Amino acid sequence: MDVFEAVKTRRSTRKFKDSTIEKEKLSKVLEAARFAPSAANLQPWSFIVVSDKTIRQSLFSGYSRQWFVDAPIIIVACGFPDKGWRRKDGEKYYPLDVAIAMQNLILAAHEMGLGTCWIAAFDEKKVKKALDIPKNVRVIAMTPLGYPDEDKGPITERKSLEEIIHYDKW
């Protein structure tokens, strides 16, 4: 699968098979995140791979969806506010850097037949408590990871290029 095909065919998975993910595949997915670009190459991220069933279940308090905690693995993407690059106006780039790394991870997972679902609507305080994440670290996103047990078909709802693209000026 080439990158463009992966971008066009990746779908959010909310139903997973009860299958173990091979260590080689997990390593490749994590390598894809590691090789993501970041502002000034600061790489202000860290990832928690949650495979223990009890710990996965503890994340239910932060994101109350059973399908989420039932996935074989949950990956929690964290960022370091004090280690990321800042623009001259003070804008922090670490959330964007973490998001780029997660996108790499998600596309690599899809290419290997694994399903993911970008999770942003979580209670950060509860996730941090469940995983003993330090105060100076922010949780940016999470994704379950596993073999899909559903077929969603092609993506159909996207805005046209004319609606989202401007050339030269707004």
N, C-alpha and C positions, 0 to 999 in steps of 0.2 A: 504494500500500500504506500503510495507517495503521500507527501505532506498535504497537498491540496485535497486529495481524496479523504484523508483523515479529518481535515477541517470540515469538509462538506457532509460527512456521514456520521460523525460522532453525535451521540444522543445521551441524554441523562438517563442513567439506570437507577431504578428504584426497586428492583427485585433481583436477588442474587442466588445463584446455586450454592449449595452447601459444599463447596469444593475448596481445597487448599490451593493457594497461589504458589507456584514454583518459585524458589529463591532466586533463580536466574532472572525470571520476569520481574520480580519485585526490585531486584538490583538495577535492572535496565530502566525501570520507571523512575527510580530515585536518581539514577545518573542523568536522566533527561532533565530533571529539576535542577540538579547541580550545575549543568552546563548552560543554564539560562543566562541571558545577558542581564546586567544590572547597571544602574547609574554608577559611573566611576569604578565599575567592577568591584564594588564593596561587598556584594553578596550578603546582604543583611537578613539572612533567613536561617531557619532551622525547622526540621520536620520531625514530627513524632509519628512513628508507625505503631499503631495500636492493634495488636492481634489477640491479646488475652481477652477471652470472652467476658470476664468479670469487669475488666477495665472498660471494654467497649460498652457494656451495659451501663456503666457509671456515666457515660456521656449522654445518656437519655435525658438526664436532668438539664443539659445544655441545649439539646435538640431533640424534642420529643416525638421521634418517628421510629417505630419499631424496625422498619426495613433498614434504616440507617445503622442501628446498632447490631442488627443481624448479619450485616456484611462481614466477610471473613477478615477484612482489614479496614481500618479507618486511618487516613492520613490527615494530620493536623498541621497546617502550614502557619508558622509563626514568624514574626518580624521583630527586628530590633530598632526601635525609634531612634536611639542614640548612635547607631552605627551606620545608618543609611546616609545617602547624599542629600543635601539640601540646596535648593535654588537660592539665588541671592535674595528673593523675597521671603525666604524662610520655609517655603513649601517643602514638605518631606516626601521623598520618593520611595521609602521602604515598602509601603503597601503595594505600589505598582511593581516593584522588583519581585516581591513575593508572588503577586498575581501572575507575572510572566513565568516564573518558575512553576507555578501550579498548572498553567496552561501547557507548558512543555510536558509535565508529568501526565496530564490528562490525555493529551494527544498520543504520547508514547503508549499509555495503557490501552487506548483504543486500537492502536496499530497491532497490539499483541492479543487482541480479542478480549480484553478486560473492560469492565464497565466502571464508570465513575458518575458522580453527580456533585456539581459545585454547590457547596453549602455555605451560605453567608448569613442566613437568618437564625443565628444561634445566640445563646446567652453566654457572652464571653466570660463573665465572672464564674459561672458554673463550670464551664469547660476548663478554665484555668485551675479551679479547685480540684476537679476530678483528676487532672493530670499533673498536679503539682508544678504548674508553670510559674516561673518567677514573675514578680510585679513589673519588672522592667521589660518584659516581653509581651507583645501583643499577638493575639490569635487573629489571623487575617481571613482564613478560609479553611474548610475541611472537605474531605471527599471520602465516601466509602469506596472500596476497591474490591472487585471480585468478578467472577464470571457471570455475565448477565443471564437471567432466567426469564427474559422477555425479549420480544422483537418489536421495536417501535416503528420501523419503516423509515422512510426518508424524512428529512427536515422540510417542512412546507411553509412555515411562517417566518419570513424574513422581509425586511423593508427592501425596496428596490434601490439600486445604486443611485438613481436620480434623487431619491429622498435623503441620502446620507452623504453624498460626495459634493464637494465644492472645489473648483479649480481656480488656482491663482488667488482668488479672494472669496470672502463669504458671499 
